[in-house]
Amino acid sequence: MDNKTLSTLVPKVCKGTYTDQELISFVNLVQKISLSYLKYQEVIGKHIRWERRQRSTELEDMAIDCVAGLFMRDENNIFVQLDRYFSPYIGDENQTDDVDLLVLLRRLVIKKTKQELSRIFKERDPEGAKIIRNIRVAIKNAEDLSTFREMGREYIYFSPITELELSNQAISSFEFSPESGSDELDTTYLRKDKPCMPERSLRCQYLETFNPKDHVSANIRKMLDVVSTAESFQNYLPTDVVARLIRQTNLEIVRTRLLAQIEELSPLDHVRMQEIDDAKIEVLKKIKNKIYSQYIASGKIDQEKGDIYYATLADVLDDITHSKKIESYFRHLKKYMPELTQKQYRKDERTIFEYLGKLTKKWFREYLKDLL
């Protein structure tokens, strides 16, 4: 689509007087803007795609997902978000040229894409999103921590004003604005001419002072202490590196605790655990024979569904033996049948599957009674 037609196309899209071809052209332009932003994010190092391999249409599909919300209609078939956004700039009294409309459109689409990317990342990696959120809260509440953005990446550093005040040094001609762009920061203070510290070196030195009871703000300060005192490196850190180190240390803590629990088991505990695992194997053999002999052989369910039932019941037993939170039969089965609805479950699956579930638990209890 020729961008020079925006001054006529945008009013039509907002007021609902467009043709099908005009709407398609506008949607294609919006997708193209979103897609270019996604590709730029990949260029600067962001992991945008769900899979590492370069699937041909994944970014294109993601761009459409990101901007789909802009095309929500009201009861009058009007695109409410587009109409609300562009109304001050279009109409008889407000004439905006094509270039300005393109700038406005790019601003809207990129903002929407950023919002949806944030949602997608939270759904993809809730633990990582939680860590990033905690980092942002910690920085917001700390007087000695600040951030700046450069080339699409966020960085954390010690506020120079706070450092100077704490050391009772006079602030002469230094001007600083935490909210300003990176080109306004004092590059001498930030040591931008130095290389960044290798992540492995940072991690080793950070772990020397790491304490599992530290809050996120303390973790950030300890990492910044490492790079601040190493004058041959930059004295600031990318937010994603900080988040990654916090996540790695959290995982190591969990792993250490689990290993400690295992080491605390007595020889008798190991024997009992092995006996419980053996009991589970025996129960699964019986339930598998039940599924095949009574339901598949008679044609009540097919081979594929029988295998799904068996795998799901194995998961149920795993939850029981590992003291996990017990999910409903429906939720367990839905993991293997993603399209399954509650209505379909009640109609087609519940009778046979819940009977098999109750039978599995009954047999397992009987084995445990004999063991204990």
One Martini backbone bead per residue (centre of mass of N, CA, C, O) as a GRO file, in nm:
protein
  372
    1MET     BB    1   0.097   0.035   0.020
    2ASP     BB    2   0.052   0.369  -0.005
    3ASN     BB    3   0.129   0.608   0.229
    4LYS     BB    4  -0.017   0.855   0.072
    5THR     BB    5  -0.323   0.732   0.155
    6LEU     BB    6  -0.382   0.780   0.464
    7SER     BB    7  -0.568   1.040   0.462
    8THR     BB    8  -0.806   0.847   0.342
    9LEU     BB    9  -0.797   0.572   0.497
   10VAL     BB   10  -0.821   0.624   0.803
   11PRO     BB   11  -1.110   0.745   0.809
   12LYS     BB   12  -1.245   0.490   0.694
   13VAL     BB   13  -1.163   0.291   0.917
   14CYS     BB   14  -1.283   0.452   1.160
   15LYS     BB   15  -1.591   0.485   1.016
   16GLY     BB   16  -1.665   0.231   0.817
   17THR     BB   17  -1.605   0.314   0.478
   18TYR     BB   18  -1.469   0.069   0.374
   19THR     BB   19  -1.318  -0.161   0.191
   20ASP     BB   20  -1.187  -0.464   0.173
   21GLN     BB   21  -0.918  -0.373   0.039
   22GLU     BB   22  -0.854  -0.143   0.236
   23LEU     BB   23  -0.836  -0.315   0.491
   24ILE     BB   24  -0.613  -0.504   0.396
   25SER     BB   25  -0.400  -0.283   0.355
   26PHE     BB   26  -0.398  -0.184   0.650
   27VAL     BB   27  -0.327  -0.450   0.788
   28ASN     BB   28  -0.058  -0.493   0.638
   29LEU     BB   29   0.079  -0.240   0.750
   30VAL     BB   30   0.057  -0.308   1.050
   31GLN     BB   31   0.212  -0.574   1.033
   32LYS     BB   32   0.476  -0.456   0.919
   33ILE     BB   33   0.545  -0.282   1.162
   34SER     BB   34   0.550  -0.507   1.373
   35LEU     BB   35   0.760  -0.688   1.230
   36SER     BB   36   0.996  -0.486   1.232
   37TYR     BB   37   1.015  -0.477   1.541
   38LEU     BB   38   1.070  -0.779   1.591
   39LYS     BB   39   1.331  -0.792   1.422
   40TYR     BB   40   1.486  -0.584   1.585
   41GLN     BB   41   1.483  -0.742   1.852
   42GLU     BB   42   1.654  -0.974   1.737
   43VAL     BB   43   1.907  -0.811   1.657
   44ILE     BB   44   1.949  -0.717   1.978
   45GLY     BB   45   1.886  -1.028   2.127
   46LYS     BB   46   1.604  -1.119   2.131
   47HIS     BB   47   1.371  -1.379   2.227
   48ILE     BB   48   1.093  -1.423   2.030
   49ARG     BB   49   1.086  -1.698   1.959
   50TRP     BB   50   0.983  -2.004   2.062
   51GLU     BB   51   1.185  -2.112   1.857
   52ARG     BB   52   1.503  -2.137   1.731
   53ARG     BB   53   1.407  -2.200   1.477
   54GLN     BB   54   1.344  -2.078   1.146
   55ARG     BB   55   1.041  -2.002   1.105
   56SER     BB   56   0.873  -1.854   0.851
   57THR     BB   57   0.580  -1.751   1.017
   58GLU     BB   58   0.608  -1.667   1.317
   59LEU     BB   59   0.640  -1.356   1.315
   60GLU     BB   60   0.387  -1.295   1.148
   61ASP     BB   61   0.188  -1.417   1.352
   62MET     BB   62   0.276  -1.242   1.594
   63ALA     BB   63   0.204  -0.968   1.469
   64ILE     BB   64  -0.098  -1.022   1.452
   65ASP     BB   65  -0.144  -1.077   1.754
   66CYS     BB   66  -0.044  -0.792   1.855
   67VAL     BB   67  -0.273  -0.621   1.663
   68ALA     BB   68  -0.566  -0.734   1.702
   69GLY     BB   69  -0.680  -0.531   1.923
   70LEU     BB   70  -0.722  -0.285   1.716
   71PHE     BB   71  -0.983  -0.465   1.577
   72MET     BB   72  -1.201  -0.391   1.768
   73ARG     BB   73  -1.550  -0.394   1.799
   74ASP     BB   74  -1.849  -0.258   1.813
   75GLU     BB   75  -2.193  -0.243   1.772
   76ASN     BB   76  -2.115  -0.045   1.506
   77ASN     BB   77  -1.846  -0.157   1.365
   78ILE     BB   78  -1.615  -0.012   1.525
   79PHE     BB   79  -1.283   0.079   1.572
   80VAL     BB   80  -1.225   0.194   1.875
   81GLN     BB   81  -0.916   0.246   1.901
   82LEU     BB   82  -0.868   0.392   1.633
   83ASP     BB   83  -1.080   0.615   1.667
   84ARG     BB   84  -0.970   0.734   1.934
   85TYR     BB   85  -0.678   0.798   1.831
   86PHE     BB   86  -0.751   0.963   1.544
   87SER     BB   87  -0.972   1.183   1.588
   88PRO     BB   88  -0.781   1.444   1.643
   89TYR     BB   89  -0.655   1.408   1.319
   90ILE     BB   90  -0.941   1.398   1.191
   91GLY     BB   91  -1.123   1.570   0.961
   92ASP     BB   92  -1.226   1.881   0.874
   93GLU     BB   93  -1.057   2.040   1.107
   94ASN     BB   94  -0.838   1.788   1.091
   95GLN     BB   95  -0.543   1.793   0.902
   96THR     BB   96  -0.340   1.513   0.819
   97ASP     BB   97  -0.075   1.401   0.694
   98ASP     BB   98   0.085   1.118   0.588
   99VAL     BB   99   0.339   1.131   0.762
  100ASP     BB  100   0.202   1.179   1.040
  101LEU     BB  101   0.023   0.925   1.028
  102LEU     BB  102   0.257   0.724   1.020
  103VAL     BB  103   0.378   0.802   1.291
  104LEU     BB  104   0.125   0.741   1.458
  105LEU     BB  105   0.098   0.445   1.373
  106ARG     BB  106   0.371   0.345   1.473
  107ARG     BB  107   0.328   0.418   1.768
  108LEU     BB  108   0.082   0.237   1.816
  109VAL     BB  109   0.192  -0.041   1.719
  110ILE     BB  110   0.442  -0.058   1.904
  111LYS     BB  111   0.294  -0.036   2.170
  112LYS     BB  112   0.118  -0.287   2.127
  113THR     BB  113   0.349  -0.489   2.084
  114LYS     BB  114   0.479  -0.456   2.361
  115GLN     BB  115   0.236  -0.547   2.529
  116GLU     BB  116   0.208  -0.833   2.398
  117LEU     BB  117   0.491  -0.934   2.456
  118SER     BB  118   0.464  -0.928   2.760
  119ARG     BB  119   0.238  -1.138   2.769
  120ILE     BB  120   0.383  -1.368   2.621
  121PHE     BB  121   0.623  -1.394   2.819
  122LYS     BB  122   0.454  -1.462   3.070
  123GLU     BB  123   0.336  -1.726   2.949
  124ARG     BB  124   0.612  -1.860   2.879
  125ASP     BB  125   0.771  -1.710   3.154
  126PRO     BB  126   0.672  -1.661   3.467
  127GLU     BB  127   0.939  -1.661   3.629
  128GLY     BB  128   1.088  -1.444   3.465
  129ALA     BB  129   0.870  -1.222   3.497
  130LYS     BB  130   0.892  -1.206   3.806
  131ILE     BB  131   1.186  -1.113   3.822
  132ILE     BB  132   1.158  -0.855   3.656
  133ARG     BB  133   0.947  -0.725   3.839
  134ASN     BB  134   1.126  -0.722   4.097
  135ILE     BB  135   1.346  -0.543   3.979
  136ARG     BB  136   1.173  -0.291   3.920
  137VAL     BB  137   1.079  -0.246   4.210
  138ALA     BB  138   1.358  -0.217   4.342
  139ILE     BB  139   1.447   0.033   4.177
  140LYS     BB  140   1.208   0.221   4.249
  141ASN     BB  141   1.282   0.192   4.579
  142ALA     BB  142   1.576   0.292   4.503
  143GLU     BB  143   1.811   0.552   4.530
  144ASP     BB  144   2.086   0.389   4.410
  145LEU     BB  145   1.905   0.310   4.156
  146SER     BB  146   1.933   0.284   3.795
  147THR     BB  147   1.825   0.354   3.451
  148PHE     BB  148   1.889   0.265   3.101
  149ARG     BB  149   1.866   0.310   2.746
  150GLU     BB  150   2.012   0.102   2.473
  151MET     BB  151   1.937  -0.040   2.192
  152GLY     BB  152   1.675  -0.177   2.349
  153ARG     BB  153   1.835  -0.182   2.627
  154GLU     BB  154   1.859  -0.249   2.969
  155TYR     BB  155   2.017  -0.067   3.246
  156ILE     BB  156   2.215  -0.095   3.549
  157TYR     BB  157   2.293   0.149   3.815
  158PHE     BB  158   2.459   0.364   4.004
  159SER     BB  159   2.390   0.646   4.148
  160PRO     BB  160   2.595   0.920   4.147
  161ILE     BB  161   2.467   1.105   4.357
  162THR     BB  162   2.465   0.907   4.591
  163GLU     BB  163   2.767   0.850   4.598
  164LEU     BB  164   2.860   1.143   4.651
  165GLU     BB  165   2.703   1.188   4.911
  166LEU     BB  166   2.827   0.954   5.076
  167SER     BB  167   3.133   1.080   5.022
  168ASN     BB  168   3.124   1.399   5.041
  169GLN     BB  169   3.106   1.509   4.754
  170ALA     BB  170   3.115   1.740   4.524
  171ILE     BB  171   2.884   1.893   4.300
  172SER     BB  172   2.937   2.041   4.018
  173SER     BB  173   2.885   2.005   3.672
  174PHE     BB  174   2.697   1.773   3.721
  175GLU     BB  175   2.449   1.626   3.512
  176PHE     BB  176   2.133   1.453   3.600
  177SER     BB  177   1.891   1.213   3.445
  178PRO     BB  178   1.722   0.921   3.492
  179GLU     BB  179   1.499   0.979   3.247
  180SER     BB  180   1.693   0.997   3.041
  181GLY     BB  181   1.883   0.950   2.793
  182SER     BB  182   2.188   0.805   2.715
  183ASP     BB  183   2.314   1.076   2.587
  184GLU     BB  184   2.293   1.230   2.890
  185LEU     BB  185   2.500   1.064   3.009
  186ASP     BB  186   2.786   1.002   3.186
  187THR     BB  187   3.035   0.832   3.025
  188THR     BB  188   3.258   0.835   3.237
  189TYR     BB  189   3.106   0.711   3.470
  190LEU     BB  190   3.005   0.450   3.289
  191ARG     BB  191   3.228   0.328   3.112
  192LYS     BB  192   3.172   0.293   2.784
  193ASP     BB  193   3.479   0.226   2.687
  194LYS     BB  194   3.427  -0.039   2.814
  195PRO     BB  195   3.392  -0.354   2.873
  196CYS     BB  196   3.215  -0.618   2.950
  197MET     BB  197   3.169  -0.843   3.179
  198PRO     BB  198   3.193  -1.155   3.204
  199GLU     BB  199   2.955  -1.364   3.318
  200ARG     BB  200   3.132  -1.570   3.466
  201SER     BB  201   3.288  -1.369   3.643
  202LEU     BB  202   3.048  -1.240   3.778
  203ARG     BB  203   2.934  -1.495   3.908
  204CYS     BB  204   3.175  -1.576   4.084
  205GLN     BB  205   3.187  -1.307   4.252
  206TYR     BB  206   2.892  -1.300   4.347
  207LEU     BB  207   2.891  -1.578   4.507
  208GLU     BB  208   3.080  -1.483   4.743
  209THR     BB  209   2.819  -1.284   4.857
  210PHE     BB  210   2.593  -1.468   4.856
  211ASN     BB  211   2.244  -1.470   4.983
  212PRO     BB  212   1.945  -1.635   5.014
  213LYS     BB  213   1.811  -1.386   5.198
  214ASP     BB  214   1.816  -1.192   4.986
  215HIS     BB  215   1.716  -0.940   4.819
  216VAL     BB  216   1.700  -0.813   4.510
  217SER     BB  217   1.850  -0.548   4.573
  218ALA     BB  218   2.101  -0.692   4.691
  219ASN     BB  219   2.178  -0.846   4.439
  220ILE     BB  220   2.227  -0.602   4.260
  221ARG     BB  221   2.448  -0.466   4.432
  222LYS     BB  222   2.653  -0.701   4.419
  223MET     BB  223   2.692  -0.690   4.114
  224LEU     BB  224   2.776  -0.387   4.100
  225ASP     BB  225   3.022  -0.412   4.281
  226VAL     BB  226   3.188  -0.579   4.090
  227VAL     BB  227   3.194  -0.372   3.840
  228SER     BB  228   3.280  -0.110   3.995
  229THR     BB  229   3.570  -0.229   4.096
  230ALA     BB  230   3.616  -0.293   3.785
  231GLU     BB  231   3.786  -0.066   3.587
  232SER     BB  232   3.798  -0.248   3.308
  233PHE     BB  233   3.484  -0.211   3.331
  234GLN     BB  234   3.174  -0.180   3.329
  235ASN     BB  235   2.930  -0.015   3.574
  236TYR     BB  236   2.707  -0.194   3.423
  237LEU     BB  237   2.385  -0.377   3.369
  238PRO     BB  238   2.190  -0.591   3.229
  239THR     BB  239   1.883  -0.695   3.313
  240ASP     BB  240   1.897  -0.988   3.191
  241VAL     BB  241   2.151  -1.072   3.350
  242VAL     BB  242   2.042  -1.036   3.633
  243ALA     BB  243   1.804  -1.233   3.599
  244ARG     BB  244   1.972  -1.483   3.529
  245LEU     BB  245   2.138  -1.500   3.794
  246ILE     BB  246   1.899  -1.523   3.985
  247ARG     BB  247   1.784  -1.779   3.863
  248GLN     BB  248   2.029  -1.965   3.896
  249THR     BB  249   2.049  -1.943   4.207
  250ASN     BB  250   1.767  -2.048   4.267
  251LEU     BB  251   1.811  -2.330   4.142
  252GLU     BB  252   2.050  -2.411   4.324
  253ILE     BB  253   1.899  -2.404   4.587
  254VAL     BB  254   1.689  -2.618   4.520
  255ARG     BB  255   1.892  -2.843   4.452
  256THR     BB  256   2.032  -2.852   4.727
  257ARG     BB  257   1.782  -2.919   4.897
  258LEU     BB  258   1.713  -3.186   4.756
  259LEU     BB  259   1.982  -3.327   4.816
  260ALA     BB  260   1.957  -3.305   5.122
  261GLN     BB  261   1.703  -3.477   5.147
  262ILE     BB  262   1.822  -3.735   5.026
  263GLU     BB  263   2.062  -3.762   5.234
  264GLU     BB  264   1.855  -3.794   5.486
  265LEU     BB  265   1.804  -4.066   5.407
  266SER     BB  266   1.752  -4.373   5.496
  267PRO     BB  267   1.781  -4.698   5.417
  268LEU     BB  268   1.480  -4.751   5.478
  269ASP     BB  269   1.367  -4.532   5.293
  270HIS     BB  270   1.474  -4.653   5.031
  271VAL     BB  271   1.320  -4.916   5.049
  272ARG     BB  272   1.034  -4.793   5.054
  273MET     BB  273   1.053  -4.643   4.787
  274GLN     BB  274   1.098  -4.898   4.616
  275GLU     BB  275   0.834  -5.037   4.695
  276ILE     BB  276   0.647  -4.816   4.584
  277ASP     BB  277   0.744  -4.836   4.292
  278ASP     BB  278   0.664  -5.132   4.258
  279ALA     BB  279   0.363  -5.088   4.314
  280LYS     BB  280   0.312  -4.901   4.078
  281ILE     BB  281   0.386  -5.102   3.856
  282GLU     BB  282   0.167  -5.309   3.924
  283VAL     BB  283  -0.077  -5.125   3.886
  284LEU     BB  284  -0.020  -5.053   3.588
  285LYS     BB  285  -0.046  -5.339   3.482
  286LYS     BB  286  -0.343  -5.381   3.566
  287ILE     BB  287  -0.466  -5.133   3.418
  288LYS     BB  288  -0.373  -5.211   3.135
  289ASN     BB  289  -0.526  -5.479   3.123
  290LYS     BB  290  -0.805  -5.356   3.167
  291ILE     BB  291  -0.817  -5.173   2.919
  292TYR     BB  292  -0.768  -5.397   2.701
  293SER     BB  293  -0.973  -5.627   2.786
  294GLN     BB  294  -1.245  -5.441   2.837
  295TYR     BB  295  -1.228  -5.188   2.613
  296ILE     BB  296  -1.073  -5.250   2.350
  297ALA     BB  297  -1.176  -5.540   2.281
  298SER     BB  298  -1.490  -5.428   2.284
  299GLY     BB  299  -1.489  -5.116   2.155
  300LYS     BB  300  -1.528  -4.871   2.360
  301ILE     BB  301  -1.225  -4.817   2.285
  302ASP     BB  302  -0.945  -4.714   2.151
  303GLN     BB  303  -0.609  -4.734   2.138
  304GLU     BB  304  -0.544  -4.431   2.179
  305LYS     BB  305  -0.721  -4.388   2.432
  306GLY     BB  306  -0.590  -4.605   2.604
  307ASP     BB  307  -0.310  -4.472   2.615
  308ILE     BB  308  -0.407  -4.210   2.748
  309TYR     BB  309  -0.522  -4.330   3.003
  310TYR     BB  310  -0.260  -4.460   3.101
  311ALA     BB  311  -0.080  -4.205   3.114
  312THR     BB  312  -0.266  -4.047   3.310
  313LEU     BB  313  -0.259  -4.254   3.547
  314ALA     BB  314   0.045  -4.230   3.587
  315ASP     BB  315   0.033  -3.933   3.675
  316VAL     BB  316  -0.144  -3.972   3.921
  317LEU     BB  317   0.059  -4.153   4.072
  318ASP     BB  318   0.288  -3.951   4.081
  319ASP     BB  319   0.144  -3.743   4.257
  320ILE     BB  320   0.105  -3.928   4.500
  321THR     BB  321   0.414  -4.022   4.546
  322HIS     BB  322   0.512  -3.691   4.543
  323SER     BB  323   0.311  -3.496   4.692
  324LYS     BB  324   0.126  -3.358   4.505
  325LYS     BB  325  -0.098  -3.175   4.364
  326ILE     BB  326  -0.418  -3.268   4.305
  327GLU     BB  327  -0.573  -3.313   4.020
  328SER     BB  328  -0.803  -3.339   3.808
  329TYR     BB  329  -0.906  -3.551   3.575
  330PHE     BB  330  -0.948  -3.343   3.355
  331ARG     BB  331  -0.666  -3.205   3.365
  332HIS     BB  332  -0.504  -3.455   3.304
  333LEU     BB  333  -0.639  -3.528   3.027
  334LYS     BB  334  -0.587  -3.250   2.878
  335LYS     BB  335  -0.280  -3.292   2.826
  336TYR     BB  336  -0.362  -3.515   2.589
  337MET     BB  337  -0.646  -3.331   2.533
  338PRO     BB  338  -0.659  -3.009   2.447
  339GLU     BB  339  -0.970  -3.000   2.320
  340LEU     BB  340  -1.099  -3.057   2.579
  341THR     BB  341  -1.406  -3.037   2.737
  342GLN     BB  342  -1.625  -3.048   2.987
  343LYS     BB  343  -1.859  -3.153   2.820
  344GLN     BB  344  -1.706  -3.389   2.681
  345TYR     BB  345  -1.615  -3.527   2.937
  346ARG     BB  346  -1.897  -3.590   3.056
  347LYS     BB  347  -1.999  -3.749   2.801
  348ASP     BB  348  -1.725  -3.943   2.706
  349GLU     BB  349  -1.514  -3.997   2.975
  350ARG     BB  350  -1.592  -4.017   3.281
  351THR     BB  351  -1.698  -4.299   3.337
  352ILE     BB  352  -1.444  -4.466   3.265
  353PHE     BB  353  -1.204  -4.298   3.379
  354GLU     BB  354  -1.299  -4.271   3.681
  355TYR     BB  355  -1.307  -4.570   3.731
  356LEU     BB  356  -1.004  -4.617   3.678
  357GLY     BB  357  -0.904  -4.421   3.893
  358LYS     BB  358  -1.032  -4.560   4.141
  359LEU     BB  359  -0.894  -4.832   4.090
  360THR     BB  360  -0.604  -4.738   4.113
  361LYS     BB  361  -0.620  -4.632   4.407
  362LYS     BB  362  -0.717  -4.893   4.537
  363TRP     BB  363  -0.473  -5.073   4.462
  364PHE     BB  364  -0.256  -4.891   4.591
  365ARG     BB  365  -0.361  -4.908   4.881
  366GLU     BB  366  -0.329  -5.214   4.911
  367TYR     BB  367  -0.022  -5.219   4.877
  368LEU     BB  368   0.045  -5.024   5.113
  369LYS     BB  369  -0.072  -5.194   5.341
  370ASP     BB  370   0.130  -5.428   5.305
  371LEU     BB  371   0.391  -5.250   5.351
  372LEU     BB  372   0.286  -5.080   5.631
   0.00000   0.00000   0.00000
